[in-house]
């Protein structure tokens, strides 16, 4: 070992920035010693010096001088590998004296080469340290950088429940609250735990609506892995890939290129790293897979070679389908509306739902945001007093918007609007508060710039583009504007000779909001033409359904009269009512199967094909599969909910006589949305829930003090005063009792109704102003449930005229319903088809039918097995009451049910 090497070993390790600067100095000194001919030979040999299959583009080399060449090598290969490549190339160009001097100077300044000689096991530590440094801070939407450990607030994550059961074999039990774990390291570790069969999932899907915190959770998983807290001994390398950026990346790239882009230098042992995937040592975090376009018939085959240069969609398709690195682990994030569309791409995925903040974590978020305890407490108390706004804060992004607005408004003494009930109103409040702080003299200019920003957002949404080059901003005169600084973030693209920049909205949901706002601010829209530019958004083909859902919701929300006044007052723009009429006309077209704008229709379809109506009475197998992944009616109800205008909702639902929702797993928000629309529905409205799973009711944990008090006071006194538990359908039952509710028919089929639902439904039956038909079909009702329902049916204010009850195994419990016939003021039709009636039950039924208080006119017992004695008793009742129609196959006369009575359930 010579003196230079010995002295270099004792040098402290320089930082990444200083190594890069030193490398450029050493390279520049070496190149300045070369004459023109030597420089030409060096550039020629450098073209044939690839690293991990890549070389510097020839065009960039030809015009590069010594300064450019030093910068080029350092950026392309990384600091230390650049010196190795330069020395090797100098030798090939027969410039050995310069190569020797470069080696000597390198040893003196940086020490011996290390990264180029690192093995996979040695590179792990270096890569983890790089990830920790790279992801220690996250940028918020306003470009403020915060430490991820200080800003990240735990979210609720619930594993996927068992598949929906179509047959209710026994009485329904109270649904156990789904175990939603708080997103700590234990929860993240459990995502890839083995199942009951001992199989470890290789693909985990985190799903949830926009703004729920999926991306932040994914970045926290990456950071915790690098810190050694997650997947210890299971994952050697983890990579975070933004699907949106990958799909918009120009040209082609290989998976190996994407990995190198995330490494601290280009000397990473990529081939060896990829070989490790056979033992499940790689983790790929794919953020925003819903941006991937749906598979088409002529879609290119997914990529199978990690070193093959291909389009972003092919690389993603290969990873998702396991055609590429089949043993690697995948953590995928997607919006709730999209997972059904991914099922064809994914290989045995394990799903988990991101549910946002608990009430406890909402408070933690406020305190972490404000940092100042006094301000945090004041802001939190203010929001908590607004019950609706506090409920919306379960979404981290809404929390961020509210905190950002309050941060500015607290010192000014301004309040949030008491009508902040929807996501749209929160977003609009944020934008108006930001723009409202500008001087009055700047308002006209800001309004013009806002219109252009909305146009940019609309072009991006319709063109599935989220990154915009500088030329797009220049075209719309937005570059360098105040609006650009407020709502667009700048991103530097990896360049070699010159730096390139792209721009993206502070959050994708803001782009979708501004796109919706553009339809209200667009001066060039032909107002006299029906369904003008708005029809461009609402024409949902199969490819655009999930992609345009949030934009469409925002559009409906902006049609609220108060929101429109806010736009005029704060943004200085007059909004025409024609937009609202266009949207209303579009909703009405859906029930008429408009081939141009219907939910099932796609442009280019043959004219002979008719678009299905909302009811979907004759759906093909293909449309049924699409409905599983995208329930158009539920999304329409969400849109109507955003309007918060009862008159608009009532008018829109007049064209949808039956709200039929099938095979859905309801969230609490789904129930809230449905309940609002039912509260506003027109007269004659019908609602049918078929094979739907109800959300579990969250049980609030008592504080330690209350539990101690309860144990001291005794359990007997507590149980006597305990309030009945609210059911998952209580909001819907409350909506039915609203005097403006026009719901006349309610059908619950195969929904497994616990006793708590029966209790709330019984209370609703006593007050519902319009409900005349109730069908409860195969819901696993218990004896207690039937008893409380019968109390509601017998109530003097109950208006139910037709009751259909079908369920096996009720037996003697039917006596409660039969007893209600004596007191029910309106019940005239009872359908017990499919039930089991014992002899004593039929005897009791016949006695009640002849009771003076019984007003029943039609009794259907189709498919009910009856003994000969029971049939004789029924014939005797029919003789005694000739106006009573009793339907049963064994009763010769009136063998057919009267018109209007459906016995096909």
Steps between C-alpha positions, in 0.01 A plus 500: 500500500657832396489822702215653299275200562589487869424865554176478305366219719517726802295777337147551630224398257392812306131585450315423179506866391870542571586174321314622192679837509839333543425260216418788265825676596710188440334426166529861383871505589554177305307616192676837487829310452366340180554649157226509240592164346517326838164646600348369178638148567375513860146595393501224238605231750257631763208419270586132542523513879157388625404462865227247576406499133483879456734747333504878476306602186732566206346838422587635842862387475583652161449863602627472858813697598715423806257668745195335347675163489590512870142590591363238261705214647426598860124518448468192284723255688513652847808658667729203567399280203556799271867504600530124437335533159716799404824326601403183314403698188824698508692173494296375203572829318871443567532802730658305781699779666184701563325184625783440748490858628124477541537183708764658724303821552185302570674298772626819661166681491240222540678181597471169315192409297235340715154510346601330180628202696207465741315171501122477541530435873733801538282722281193440718627730774598771255160487330308508830697806610421666167125430539504638855666818379280528190165444676563653843289799393183518295370799313155620591264633235618854561861384439593525867734216600431324827658201667300189424524371857362825638218542248383142445192426710380144537212391278242229544565204270248216482569165333265377232196324646372166390311486173135591501275211591194479282305259717407577855478159661424618851409805703729795435730599782609850584784568255828498680688824444763424240837508667652819369860517614683824553782527250800438721794276418312197634212565259732555204682177583170310505421599142727224371429246776414143410132406484326209671628263232856616557517689169674838495340756264737644243261782403332729753252765386440811714174652377312811603351821359709794381662692785472219754878477547603201288809666351623628836449154651695342213788745547500436875526126430804564279659724764434254784648219292818702447511571874495126569151498654317304229547165327827437681679205342231475230559795263847606387400781262180706479414739217227765476354549151240766419284343231384840380856619439600172342207503257576859397873437466607561138653215304570155633686372802573170668430400855876501554507866392228584751696329776820685407311830513430437868851392593763744634720434196494303179744238625228307682529121444164492323536155346580345834219698669246376251618143544410533867133521401487120480506493879244778542762754606368791290208729580349729236261769626277601208315819588182590309442192286154633412680731254576192290259491204263201491621202295392506139457221251814600310706582806869413470616201701641589842874533534680185621866609492617753761767623255263548206429863409123532481219748559393576855169317460676179393746513790217557748292231335785254535545574870129485579438176312817339641629445146793714613682390816229257614654458848527871580264660749264774387327765710241672282292809577179576313182699537192317623320526165778318317590168674238300311662603172838379630382149583582379151855633528591394854610157611333386827492844665439558870295818544485746788292816529648829616228668706669822602522653845321396813370786717803457722739528206322807362601683816857374468517630144391848608766515769771379261397752235485811714797418726378777729282334764275800559416544131458127452252473788304800383481374140408149607220618730364727229482218245359250747205731566413475130379139505485454123841654437654295781360184342657592164840530669535123504672562166859625554486726196185672625674534837794668329275743313306592814819548702656711224197726481471530878868578531441817299152582630559461872703819530240686293208380711321347202283189526449204275163486331239318705375341178821312433338159454671354194844446357426752226422774751827433686706528179321817392550648845873435473530663158291805585691556824834481318391735223313723742824606666622664176469880460181622334700646211625150411154340494428549125840356403456207738157426354643485148785278615258275688299441183818395319601274787160331488539452126839337558346271761216401269735419213703283735203313647342422164840409354605295807800726558621634834842644406526803276814626323591865508367546146144427619525769767647746251215430257247592768714789630532336841875469532626722779148604600371525856246224433783271392686566825189430707366181342777342289816330618816499291693179447850469358544222247827309491695667222859479385590810304210720601239495775138444403198573715144376513212628708225315682213606725564505874282189512327297233164564665559875454549444128167319494336781696632771267392289200145496637517873574600565139150407381356780712765759411535425129389816319520331163249231583191528275236552767212469258609156385377221730765270642785705360842465654345332805401205283869453423556417867183303560536272201635211707639221290639187660853643499408827669261386771739475792723771357230770497306409815649765729487775237133425443427509873668839526293628209177400674622655825575832330139515374379565854341847506712616791820371335408685181453820701841442661654472155342826391589681823858379545612420146311774318340260254131485411380141469215422266213276612527328161779281634271366772226433247747316275606277787141435605412407142793255496376330818152469355641345182650213695171333584397529135806309377644785294750334262709815483557570865376195691718339761539178308545658160840552348584699190549288196248234604269366234177684471298183538616462860276673749645653811383340824290704736596562857298196599689270265208259444668320210870529565753286319769312685752766401293784640446306822874473543536873438230570757697309761792735457303819448149546634368787294193558715700529822736748333198699380367514856838632616475772236151596612615504863770753412237746379331521843192632322185306579303645208770406248529147641125453499475616141790279391361187666161538335651324200629212716187337648697220668837532669634146468835432665636147481802313636657799670707518816370819656725740684360745751543775242303295246212476748519875572485580128211259438313638802526858377366409158214299655416797721463713184343239270174576314165336562478146365868422550603137558822377663638147469814374673589152382788293646664803655734482799426761764778695672591408853420751770811628675484453872655787690752393759430629848768686684674327788318722750157411361584130501608523862180685590297235320669215684447673836133579438424146390408355164132447583421870538693578182317244291168641612584848367700395194374657177423273204786483256457704181470288189701548180177604325387757758580796267283339231217431743514858626487627141185297433317689774568842347173661394648584158604137435298343219625140543202269450671161461795346688647158420781345703613168354779271630648779711521319836316749717600493868256584778627856519391564140159351572470732801581812297281386212211446738530859621510623140182309414312698761580839342588442131258726314495316166620140552224261392699191391758307704677186377735308730639205309745246643668739743562256785252672734495380859199458724589822681529680168155385387349603831625859483400524132149388581476779756573755230251345259227509765566866586204731424712726277642219284398533133639168370233330288706215350743281694707227335687275737704205377734295711549138597503390859281771655238249617333623820663844480247592231238534770625855566430607142164319505403672825573837342218437251249561778623857556667609176307799366602468135635149429286344225744265321722238666735273303654216701613301197797279578449509877442193714162493680429230754149375569452705819630810320243458221227448758599824672517677163148394411370627832664840452371527143145487636573760768293818456814717504670310216486698173690250286365456146767281338704216650760321286637165619663387176771237554387444861462132591167454679333198650150398394362622831659842450353518149154423638536778756595744226202395287276563798643851538447568132139391532449722802671798331431475125675835433829361633721362221717209616756374248639147521542232229286251697208738520317446173339839457711813490799285416658795324604802704321824427665741267761715665612244759845364429555146625816434304736601780 
